[in-house]
Amino acid sequence: MPQVTLTVNGKTSTVEVEGRTLLVELLREKLRLTGTHVGCDTSQCGACVVHVNGDSVKSCTMLALQAEGAEVTTIEGLAKPDGTLHPMQEAFREYHALQCGFCTPGMVMSAIDLVQKHPQGLSEKEIREGLEGNLCRCTGYHNIVKAIAAAQEVMHGRRSELASAAE
Amino acid sequence: MNAVTPFEGIGASVKRKEDLRFLSGRGQYTDDINRPGQAYAYILRSPHAHARIAGIDTATAAAMPGVLAIYTGADTAGLGSIPCGWQIHNKDGSPMAEPRHPMLAEGKVRHVGDQVAVVIAESRAQAKDAAEAIGVDYDVLPAAPTLDAAQVPGAPLVHDGVAGNICYDWHIGDKAVNDAAFAAAAKIVTFETTNNRLVPNAMEPRAAIGDYDTTTGEYTLFTTSQNPHVIRLLMGAFVLQIPEAKLRVVAPDVGGGFGSKIYHYAEEAIVTWAAGKLGRPVKWTCERTESFMSDAHGRDHITKCSLALDANGKFLGLRVHTQANMGAYLSTFAPCVPTYLYATLLAGVYTTPTIYCEVTAVFTNTVPVDAYRGAGRPEATYLLERLVDIAAAETGIDRVEIRRRNFIPNDAFPYQTPVALQYDSGNYTATLDAALQAADWAGFEARRAEAAKHGKLRGIGCSTYLEACGIAPSAVVGSLGARAGLYEVGTIRVHPTGSVTVLTGAHSHGQGHETTFAQLVADRLGVPVAQVDVVHGDTAKVPFGMGTYGSRSLAVGGSAMFKAMDKIIAKGRKIAAHLMEASVEDIEFDRGTFRVAGTDRTKALAEISLAAYVPHNYPIEELEPGLEETAFYDPKNFTYPGGCHIAEIEIDPETGKVSVVNFTAVDDVGRVINPMIVEGQVQGGVAQGIGQALLEHAVYDADGQLLSGSMMDYTMPRADDLPLVGVATHTTLCTHNPLGVKGCGEVGAIGSPPAVMNAVVDALKSYGVRHIEMPATPAKIWGILHAGRKLAAE
């Protein structure tokens, strides 16, 4: 069976996989990183989004072998070692941007990439368009949009800490 | 006296306790669980809507790598039928048709996706590979995939023994009184409509792991369920004949349900049974394409109705005939959805004195149809609120005014409707007025004119809805055909040092119970939210429970906790009286502190609990040690949330696309425990309602193939399909439960579809449009706008 060597959340692993094994299957079943979810089989829902070499990628749409040598970050790798949450994670909590939590890892990973690639800032409309690849069935996206709008202010250094949802 | 700082009790928007694990990837959903020695199941499903199985050849597949076993209906034919939890009776008093629902198809398949065989192998991929090598010899039969196709003379029979495919023919109301009202009417408005079939599509696909302990003979099922105790009862008692004591059902973190995870599904029984046969854990995880053809769908009604009015626009009577699609088999709640959760809601918020409703439930060659967010109540509300708007248009009475004229007045509660329900409280004028103001209804015509300048068609619409939830009084539902009680169970365990564990039979799959329920304890017992742990979803931990659906968790489950806290406080007062050498009658309790009335002598709850578990100085002759109480709460009535939803939409005539530009919800959900969570529930429900109105439709072709069978074909609402949703509440308290709560989980999906469709019709009124069926897709709207016109390109 072929092998793939990749670095996930800072830890390098060499794993045997079938040629058809998807990156998400490697993460969930070989590395037991079950925070990355599978919500569909047509690359529509975005529950499986991770970062590969700094870009958000639907890990159900990439073969594990394509990740040879890649740096992968999953939801488990976002918080600092001392447990401090990433501003996007913090914003999702503050703004009640999650209910069942199943779409949340992919939503957070997509949102971080979206904000990082738009340092000039995103309007509500742009945030909504930027979330085209992620489905949420619980929230109606209302609070997700608000959380991302708040998080981008911190991520781009325009605020030192997150605005309270009550503000 | 408030021991909790900052305030975390009833009315505080406490941030959710469950969020940290979900945000850091540490949630534990069923597919995240792996058992030692686990094998994998893959289910071979029927590609045909209707066929006889002439033979199944598993020899090649069985010899493939990693295959442990292949089972077909021949192996499971001796096991029980997947049971239905509700029996409806026909007009003549005879029971509904209730054909066998096998775990694996027995001689015939009845819908695309019906389970034909299960392959169990060392890996998921091996199981799937082997399933492809199974040869099934199908004799394909004509299919009856729609209500119309199933009821034409000579229609194919879904079940050989069910004549005409009729499951039941039911009615409610007094027909003679109703006929008399229509005979006396000044005006009769009629309306026919289809309530579009929907696929619930919780983001987590279903999954199940069966495990069998060969030493103890105990089975464990991990499953994506909204009600693990109900699954234990249905599967253990009716399908596999496993006594409760030998069957544990765990529903861990569950990624949304919306009704679709209430039901006992065949796959749960298959993996549990197979685990016993093989002596190994067996895991099955649904792929999304399988979800579309195996999760219970929602809605799918065709209805004709008439409203009788007097010369002043007062409603005199309502007459309804509904055909309801049951699908190929009866899912757990299916028969009650178009009857007791639908026809009983047809009074809505109006004083209509007589209502007569007939419902014909029909088997078809489709996936079973059952409760989906709102279940029956969205169908009733849509019918009624569209009908009222049509009546307004046809009588020339303003659509808000005609509603006001027919509202049940505030002094009429308790209000007995002509269709069985008795509403305890409400204020429909207040929610209407608040919504009209928040949505600036009065200023709409200016916005319509402004939009027209930009070539856009604007419309506004409202719905003044009511629903019945907090299900339900056991004796009442029992008399209506329910085969279970619908109480809830709560245990409050005060630990020796004063922290609290709550055990609840309700199940949280997004609702935030771990926070809301902790707030109930914080508010009453004065224990900080951080020191209250809420345990749910495990039959081995929680004494019993009926689960979460019908917006019942707080109204029924919360009330059970309230009763259990009553018992804790009563026992605590006795202990406090002993410790402070006072009489029990003199002990007051407020948020964690027991006090001798009129003195400064107090004992904190933690001191009482320590004494209860270390009973050195304790009234041991009268009281048992320990501080743990359980209560079963059976509701006295349904609860009746209501309110007003207003949608403002804009149509782009170039494309036919409808955009919701403003949405306002003012809901009366009773007392609000956590406003942040209530707003989130309403926003999510509204999103699903807008999805039904504008985007979503499960469509079968004439052969019974599901055309919208994936997320590439079935339009799920995305972030850029939806507006910000303004949510406000106006509270009247529920009068019959101790918390005064009504429920908020379904109101969004119930109130919103007619508000949106009333707005769409309003936008198109200059085109002479009377009604548009859901979903109002761009193609449909464009077709209306361009009907009769010759395209420039032609």
Interface residues (C-beta under 8 A of the other chain):
Chain A: E18 R20 R28 R32 L33 T34 G35 T36 H37 V38 G39 C40 D41 T42 Q44 C45 A47 T74 I75 E76 L78 A79 L85 Q89 F92 R93 E94 H96 L98 Q99 C100 G101 F102 C103 T104 P105 V108 E124 K125 I127 R128 E129 L131 E132 N134 L135 C136 R137 C138 T139 G140 Y141 H142 N143 I144 V145 A165 A166
Chain B: S13 K15 R16 E18 D19 L20 R21 F22 L23 S24 G25 R26 G27 Q28 Y29 D31 D32 N34 A125 N201 A202 M203 E204 P205 D253 V254 G255 G256 F258 E287 R288 T289 H509 G510 Q511 G512 M676 I677 E679 G680 Q681 Q683 G684 G685 V686 A687 Q688 S710 M711 M712 M716 P717 R718 A719 D720 L722 L724 V725 G748
